[in-house]
Amino acid sequence: MVASPAVCYRAWTQEFDRWFAAPGTLLMTAEVNAPFFFETHFDGQRHPHYGRFLRLIPDELVEITWVTGDPGTKGAETVVTIELAPSGSGAQLKLTHAGFTDEDIRVGHEEASLLGLEHLDKCMAEEEEK
């Protein structure tokens, strides 16, 4: 990632609406066991997302539960783990998403995650340039 570990951590814990959530829909407080909510909007439909923070280590680790409807996780509570480490002037980011109920859902999320991380880096790297 071009963005630093601190900026990436903030993107996952405070600024989801800068790169992923629809503006005005984010309810999030970065505390272990604190629930969060946001929506994404795609093809004229809203997609609610729910979860809670499981583990937080500033600038190093974010672990959350992730629940969406159909076509997302289809109501299954999955776990997303983001590991961050310095890499030059940016960050090495490792995303693990576990707990899918079937292979089609897993593959769909894998493809979407790659696009999402590219978008996160683009949006947050703009902040690094300021």
PyMOL commands that place a pseudoatom at each C-alpha (Angstrom):
pseudoatom trace, name=CA, resn=MET, resi=1, chain=A, elem=C, hetatm=0, pos=[0.000, 0.000, 0.000]
pseudoatom trace, name=CA, resn=VAL, resi=2, chain=A, elem=C, hetatm=0, pos=[1.150, 3.550, -0.687]
pseudoatom trace, name=CA, resn=ALA, resi=3, chain=A, elem=C, hetatm=0, pos=[-0.541, 4.762, 2.500]
pseudoatom trace, name=CA, resn=SER, resi=4, chain=A, elem=C, hetatm=0, pos=[1.251, 4.288, 5.835]
pseudoatom trace, name=CA, resn=PRO, resi=5, chain=A, elem=C, hetatm=0, pos=[0.147, 1.737, 8.447]
pseudoatom trace, name=CA, resn=ALA, resi=6, chain=A, elem=C, hetatm=0, pos=[-1.357, 4.585, 10.532]
pseudoatom trace, name=CA, resn=VAL, resi=7, chain=A, elem=C, hetatm=0, pos=[-3.442, 5.848, 7.615]
pseudoatom trace, name=CA, resn=CYS, resi=8, chain=A, elem=C, hetatm=0, pos=[-4.564, 2.311, 6.688]
pseudoatom trace, name=CA, resn=TYR, resi=9, chain=A, elem=C, hetatm=0, pos=[-5.503, 1.606, 10.316]
pseudoatom trace, name=CA, resn=ARG, resi=10, chain=A, elem=C, hetatm=0, pos=[-7.577, 4.794, 10.433]
pseudoatom trace, name=CA, resn=ALA, resi=11, chain=A, elem=C, hetatm=0, pos=[-9.257, 3.821, 7.146]
pseudoatom trace, name=CA, resn=TRP, resi=12, chain=A, elem=C, hetatm=0, pos=[-10.494, 0.569, 8.735]
pseudoatom trace, name=CA, resn=THR, resi=13, chain=A, elem=C, hetatm=0, pos=[-11.435, 2.019, 12.137]
pseudoatom trace, name=CA, resn=GLN, resi=14, chain=A, elem=C, hetatm=0, pos=[-12.684, 5.582, 11.589]
pseudoatom trace, name=CA, resn=GLU, resi=15, chain=A, elem=C, hetatm=0, pos=[-12.876, 6.537, 7.924]
pseudoatom trace, name=CA, resn=PHE, resi=16, chain=A, elem=C, hetatm=0, pos=[-14.733, 3.704, 6.200]
pseudoatom trace, name=CA, resn=ASP, resi=17, chain=A, elem=C, hetatm=0, pos=[-16.897, 6.343, 4.519]
pseudoatom trace, name=CA, resn=ARG, resi=18, chain=A, elem=C, hetatm=0, pos=[-13.851, 7.841, 2.767]
pseudoatom trace, name=CA, resn=TRP, resi=19, chain=A, elem=C, hetatm=0, pos=[-13.282, 4.699, 0.713]
pseudoatom trace, name=CA, resn=PHE, resi=20, chain=A, elem=C, hetatm=0, pos=[-16.014, 2.062, 1.158]
pseudoatom trace, name=CA, resn=ALA, resi=21, chain=A, elem=C, hetatm=0, pos=[-19.223, 3.044, 2.962]
pseudoatom trace, name=CA, resn=ALA, resi=22, chain=A, elem=C, hetatm=0, pos=[-21.840, 5.288, 1.395]
pseudoatom trace, name=CA, resn=PRO, resi=23, chain=A, elem=C, hetatm=0, pos=[-21.491, 8.830, 2.770]
pseudoatom trace, name=CA, resn=GLY, resi=24, chain=A, elem=C, hetatm=0, pos=[-23.703, 9.506, 5.775]
pseudoatom trace, name=CA, resn=THR, resi=25, chain=A, elem=C, hetatm=0, pos=[-24.288, 5.840, 6.645]
pseudoatom trace, name=CA, resn=LEU, resi=26, chain=A, elem=C, hetatm=0, pos=[-21.297, 5.041, 8.878]
pseudoatom trace, name=CA, resn=LEU, resi=27, chain=A, elem=C, hetatm=0, pos=[-21.835, 4.366, 12.583]
pseudoatom trace, name=CA, resn=MET, resi=28, chain=A, elem=C, hetatm=0, pos=[-18.482, 3.225, 13.982]
pseudoatom trace, name=CA, resn=THR, resi=29, chain=A, elem=C, hetatm=0, pos=[-16.501, 3.537, 17.210]
pseudoatom trace, name=CA, resn=ALA, resi=30, chain=A, elem=C, hetatm=0, pos=[-13.202, 1.675, 17.217]
pseudoatom trace, name=CA, resn=GLU, resi=31, chain=A, elem=C, hetatm=0, pos=[-13.407, -0.225, 20.509]
pseudoatom trace, name=CA, resn=VAL, resi=32, chain=A, elem=C, hetatm=0, pos=[-13.238, -3.972, 21.096]
pseudoatom trace, name=CA, resn=ASN, resi=33, chain=A, elem=C, hetatm=0, pos=[-16.789, -5.420, 21.091]
pseudoatom trace, name=CA, resn=ALA, resi=34, chain=A, elem=C, hetatm=0, pos=[-18.280, -2.160, 19.783]
pseudoatom trace, name=CA, resn=PRO, resi=35, chain=A, elem=C, hetatm=0, pos=[-20.762, -2.801, 16.972]
pseudoatom trace, name=CA, resn=PHE, resi=36, chain=A, elem=C, hetatm=0, pos=[-20.679, -0.889, 13.693]
pseudoatom trace, name=CA, resn=PHE, resi=37, chain=A, elem=C, hetatm=0, pos=[-23.007, -0.334, 10.751]
pseudoatom trace, name=CA, resn=PHE, resi=38, chain=A, elem=C, hetatm=0, pos=[-22.706, 1.134, 7.272]
pseudoatom trace, name=CA, resn=GLU, resi=39, chain=A, elem=C, hetatm=0, pos=[-24.232, 0.767, 3.839]
pseudoatom trace, name=CA, resn=THR, resi=40, chain=A, elem=C, hetatm=0, pos=[-22.816, 0.461, 0.381]
pseudoatom trace, name=CA, resn=HIS, resi=41, chain=A, elem=C, hetatm=0, pos=[-24.865, 1.480, -2.639]
pseudoatom trace, name=CA, resn=PHE, resi=42, chain=A, elem=C, hetatm=0, pos=[-24.473, -0.468, -5.881]
pseudoatom trace, name=CA, resn=ASP, resi=43, chain=A, elem=C, hetatm=0, pos=[-26.669, -0.621, -8.978]
pseudoatom trace, name=CA, resn=GLY, resi=44, chain=A, elem=C, hetatm=0, pos=[-29.384, 1.407, -7.260]
pseudoatom trace, name=CA, resn=GLN, resi=45, chain=A, elem=C, hetatm=0, pos=[-29.606, -0.922, -4.263]
pseudoatom trace, name=CA, resn=ARG, resi=46, chain=A, elem=C, hetatm=0, pos=[-28.490, -0.434, -0.688]
pseudoatom trace, name=CA, resn=HIS, resi=47, chain=A, elem=C, hetatm=0, pos=[-26.433, -3.129, 1.029]
pseudoatom trace, name=CA, resn=PRO, resi=48, chain=A, elem=C, hetatm=0, pos=[-26.343, -2.924, 4.855]
pseudoatom trace, name=CA, resn=HIS, resi=49, chain=A, elem=C, hetatm=0, pos=[-23.182, -4.185, 6.580]
pseudoatom trace, name=CA, resn=TYR, resi=50, chain=A, elem=C, hetatm=0, pos=[-22.941, -5.010, 10.290]
pseudoatom trace, name=CA, resn=GLY, resi=51, chain=A, elem=C, hetatm=0, pos=[-20.168, -6.155, 12.561]
pseudoatom trace, name=CA, resn=ARG, resi=52, chain=A, elem=C, hetatm=0, pos=[-18.166, -5.560, 15.692]
pseudoatom trace, name=CA, resn=PHE, resi=53, chain=A, elem=C, hetatm=0, pos=[-14.532, -5.067, 16.535]
pseudoatom trace, name=CA, resn=LEU, resi=54, chain=A, elem=C, hetatm=0, pos=[-12.811, -8.188, 17.875]
pseudoatom trace, name=CA, resn=ARG, resi=55, chain=A, elem=C, hetatm=0, pos=[-9.171, -7.060, 18.193]
pseudoatom trace, name=CA, resn=LEU, resi=56, chain=A, elem=C, hetatm=0, pos=[-7.412, -3.716, 17.722]
pseudoatom trace, name=CA, resn=ILE, resi=57, chain=A, elem=C, hetatm=0, pos=[-3.709, -2.915, 17.845]
pseudoatom trace, name=CA, resn=PRO, resi=58, chain=A, elem=C, hetatm=0, pos=[-3.165, 0.650, 16.621]
pseudoatom trace, name=CA, resn=ASP, resi=59, chain=A, elem=C, hetatm=0, pos=[-1.356, 0.796, 13.272]
pseudoatom trace, name=CA, resn=GLU, resi=60, chain=A, elem=C, hetatm=0, pos=[-0.846, -3.007, 13.301]
pseudoatom trace, name=CA, resn=LEU, resi=61, chain=A, elem=C, hetatm=0, pos=[-4.070, -5.034, 13.474]
pseudoatom trace, name=CA, resn=VAL, resi=62, chain=A, elem=C, hetatm=0, pos=[-7.807, -4.715, 12.956]
pseudoatom trace, name=CA, resn=GLU, resi=63, chain=A, elem=C, hetatm=0, pos=[-10.063, -7.751, 13.362]
pseudoatom trace, name=CA, resn=ILE, resi=64, chain=A, elem=C, hetatm=0, pos=[-13.799, -7.398, 12.838]
pseudoatom trace, name=CA, resn=THR, resi=65, chain=A, elem=C, hetatm=0, pos=[-16.853, -9.487, 12.223]
pseudoatom trace, name=CA, resn=TRP, resi=66, chain=A, elem=C, hetatm=0, pos=[-18.577, -8.839, 8.885]
pseudoatom trace, name=CA, resn=VAL, resi=67, chain=A, elem=C, hetatm=0, pos=[-22.239, -9.597, 8.154]
pseudoatom trace, name=CA, resn=THR, resi=68, chain=A, elem=C, hetatm=0, pos=[-24.188, -8.709, 5.023]
pseudoatom trace, name=CA, resn=GLY, resi=69, chain=A, elem=C, hetatm=0, pos=[-27.284, -10.041, 3.327]
pseudoatom trace, name=CA, resn=ASP, resi=70, chain=A, elem=C, hetatm=0, pos=[-27.644, -11.542, -0.124]
pseudoatom trace, name=CA, resn=PRO, resi=71, chain=A, elem=C, hetatm=0, pos=[-25.453, -11.438, -2.264]
pseudoatom trace, name=CA, resn=GLY, resi=72, chain=A, elem=C, hetatm=0, pos=[-22.830, -10.718, 0.457]
pseudoatom trace, name=CA, resn=THR, resi=73, chain=A, elem=C, hetatm=0, pos=[-22.270, -13.185, 3.293]
pseudoatom trace, name=CA, resn=LYS, resi=74, chain=A, elem=C, hetatm=0, pos=[-25.975, -14.157, 3.144]
pseudoatom trace, name=CA, resn=GLY, resi=75, chain=A, elem=C, hetatm=0, pos=[-26.317, -13.436, 6.850]
pseudoatom trace, name=CA, resn=ALA, resi=76, chain=A, elem=C, hetatm=0, pos=[-23.282, -15.449, 7.966]
pseudoatom trace, name=CA, resn=GLU, resi=77, chain=A, elem=C, hetatm=0, pos=[-20.986, -13.739, 10.458]
pseudoatom trace, name=CA, resn=THR, resi=78, chain=A, elem=C, hetatm=0, pos=[-17.519, -13.849, 8.899]
pseudoatom trace, name=CA, resn=VAL, resi=79, chain=A, elem=C, hetatm=0, pos=[-14.237, -12.534, 10.303]
pseudoatom trace, name=CA, resn=VAL, resi=80, chain=A, elem=C, hetatm=0, pos=[-11.968, -10.022, 8.551]
pseudoatom trace, name=CA, resn=THR, resi=81, chain=A, elem=C, hetatm=0, pos=[-8.407, -9.626, 9.819]
pseudoatom trace, name=CA, resn=ILE, resi=82, chain=A, elem=C, hetatm=0, pos=[-6.208, -6.772, 8.600]
pseudoatom trace, name=CA, resn=GLU, resi=83, chain=A, elem=C, hetatm=0, pos=[-2.506, -7.017, 9.468]
pseudoatom trace, name=CA, resn=LEU, resi=84, chain=A, elem=C, hetatm=0, pos=[-0.333, -3.951, 8.842]
pseudoatom trace, name=CA, resn=ALA, resi=85, chain=A, elem=C, hetatm=0, pos=[3.433, -3.528, 8.782]
pseudoatom trace, name=CA, resn=PRO, resi=86, chain=A, elem=C, hetatm=0, pos=[5.698, -0.720, 7.574]
pseudoatom trace, name=CA, resn=SER, resi=87, chain=A, elem=C, hetatm=0, pos=[7.038, -1.160, 4.045]
pseudoatom trace, name=CA, resn=GLY, resi=88, chain=A, elem=C, hetatm=0, pos=[9.232, 1.659, 2.801]
pseudoatom trace, name=CA, resn=SER, resi=89, chain=A, elem=C, hetatm=0, pos=[7.137, 4.804, 3.037]
pseudoatom trace, name=CA, resn=GLY, resi=90, chain=A, elem=C, hetatm=0, pos=[3.908, 2.772, 2.850]
pseudoatom trace, name=CA, resn=ALA, resi=91, chain=A, elem=C, hetatm=0, pos=[2.439, -0.356, 4.375]
pseudoatom trace, name=CA, resn=GLN, resi=92, chain=A, elem=C, hetatm=0, pos=[2.302, -4.069, 3.784]
pseudoatom trace, name=CA, resn=LEU, resi=93, chain=A, elem=C, hetatm=0, pos=[-1.358, -5.020, 4.262]
pseudoatom trace, name=CA, resn=LYS, resi=94, chain=A, elem=C, hetatm=0, pos=[-2.516, -8.614, 4.675]
pseudoatom trace, name=CA, resn=LEU, resi=95, chain=A, elem=C, hetatm=0, pos=[-6.279, -9.190, 4.547]
pseudoatom trace, name=CA, resn=THR, resi=96, chain=A, elem=C, hetatm=0, pos=[-7.763, -12.511, 5.671]
pseudoatom trace, name=CA, resn=HIS, resi=97, chain=A, elem=C, hetatm=0, pos=[-11.517, -13.068, 5.408]
pseudoatom trace, name=CA, resn=ALA, resi=98, chain=A, elem=C, hetatm=0, pos=[-12.761, -16.352, 6.916]
pseudoatom trace, name=CA, resn=GLY, resi=99, chain=A, elem=C, hetatm=0, pos=[-15.992, -18.126, 7.746]
pseudoatom trace, name=CA, resn=PHE, resi=100, chain=A, elem=C, hetatm=0, pos=[-17.827, -18.208, 4.414]
pseudoatom trace, name=CA, resn=THR, resi=101, chain=A, elem=C, hetatm=0, pos=[-20.657, -20.705, 4.076]
pseudoatom trace, name=CA, resn=ASP, resi=102, chain=A, elem=C, hetatm=0, pos=[-19.816, -21.653, 0.477]
pseudoatom trace, name=CA, resn=GLU, resi=103, chain=A, elem=C, hetatm=0, pos=[-17.126, -21.321, -2.179]
pseudoatom trace, name=CA, resn=ASP, resi=104, chain=A, elem=C, hetatm=0, pos=[-19.087, -18.930, -4.434]
pseudoatom trace, name=CA, resn=ILE, resi=105, chain=A, elem=C, hetatm=0, pos=[-19.410, -16.389, -1.630]
pseudoatom trace, name=CA, resn=ARG, resi=106, chain=A, elem=C, hetatm=0, pos=[-15.701, -16.714, -0.802]
pseudoatom trace, name=CA, resn=VAL, resi=107, chain=A, elem=C, hetatm=0, pos=[-14.636, -16.183, -4.426]
pseudoatom trace, name=CA, resn=GLY, resi=108, chain=A, elem=C, hetatm=0, pos=[-16.937, -13.178, -4.798]
pseudoatom trace, name=CA, resn=HIS, resi=109, chain=A, elem=C, hetatm=0, pos=[-15.488, -11.565, -1.690]
pseudoatom trace, name=CA, resn=GLU, resi=110, chain=A, elem=C, hetatm=0, pos=[-11.922, -12.311, -2.789]
pseudoatom trace, name=CA, resn=GLU, resi=111, chain=A, elem=C, hetatm=0, pos=[-12.486, -10.471, -6.070]
pseudoatom trace, name=CA, resn=ALA, resi=112, chain=A, elem=C, hetatm=0, pos=[-14.280, -7.570, -4.363]
pseudoatom trace, name=CA, resn=SER, resi=113, chain=A, elem=C, hetatm=0, pos=[-11.583, -7.293, -1.682]
pseudoatom trace, name=CA, resn=LEU, resi=114, chain=A, elem=C, hetatm=0, pos=[-8.846, -6.745, -4.252]
pseudoatom trace, name=CA, resn=LEU, resi=115, chain=A, elem=C, hetatm=0, pos=[-10.827, -3.923, -5.867]
pseudoatom trace, name=CA, resn=GLY, resi=116, chain=A, elem=C, hetatm=0, pos=[-11.678, -2.478, -2.456]
pseudoatom trace, name=CA, resn=LEU, resi=117, chain=A, elem=C, hetatm=0, pos=[-8.041, -2.424, -1.346]
pseudoatom trace, name=CA, resn=GLU, resi=118, chain=A, elem=C, hetatm=0, pos=[-7.008, -0.686, -4.568]
pseudoatom trace, name=CA, resn=HIS, resi=119, chain=A, elem=C, hetatm=0, pos=[-9.697, 1.933, -3.931]
pseudoatom trace, name=CA, resn=LEU, resi=120, chain=A, elem=C, hetatm=0, pos=[-8.663, 2.308, -0.266]
pseudoatom trace, name=CA, resn=ASP, resi=121, chain=A, elem=C, hetatm=0, pos=[-5.053, 2.914, -1.294]
pseudoatom trace, name=CA, resn=LYS, resi=122, chain=A, elem=C, hetatm=0, pos=[-6.024, 5.477, -3.908]
pseudoatom trace, name=CA, resn=CYS, resi=123, chain=A, elem=C, hetatm=0, pos=[-8.312, 7.406, -1.552]
pseudoatom trace, name=CA, resn=MET, resi=124, chain=A, elem=C, hetatm=0, pos=[-6.015, 7.291, 1.464]
pseudoatom trace, name=CA, resn=ALA, resi=125, chain=A, elem=C, hetatm=0, pos=[-2.813, 7.955, -0.524]
pseudoatom trace, name=CA, resn=GLU, resi=126, chain=A, elem=C, hetatm=0, pos=[-4.312, 11.323, -1.453]
pseudoatom trace, name=CA, resn=GLU, resi=127, chain=A, elem=C, hetatm=0, pos=[-4.188, 12.160, 2.266]
pseudoatom trace, name=CA, resn=GLU, resi=128, chain=A, elem=C, hetatm=0, pos=[-0.533, 11.110, 2.447]
pseudoatom trace, name=CA, resn=GLU, resi=129, chain=A, elem=C, hetatm=0, pos=[0.279, 13.630, -0.310]
pseudoatom trace, name=CA, resn=LYS, resi=130, chain=A, elem=C, hetatm=0, pos=[-1.233, 16.530, 1.639]
for i in range(1, 130): cmd.bond("trace and resi %d" % i, "trace and resi %d" % (i + 1))
show_as sticks, trace
zoom trace
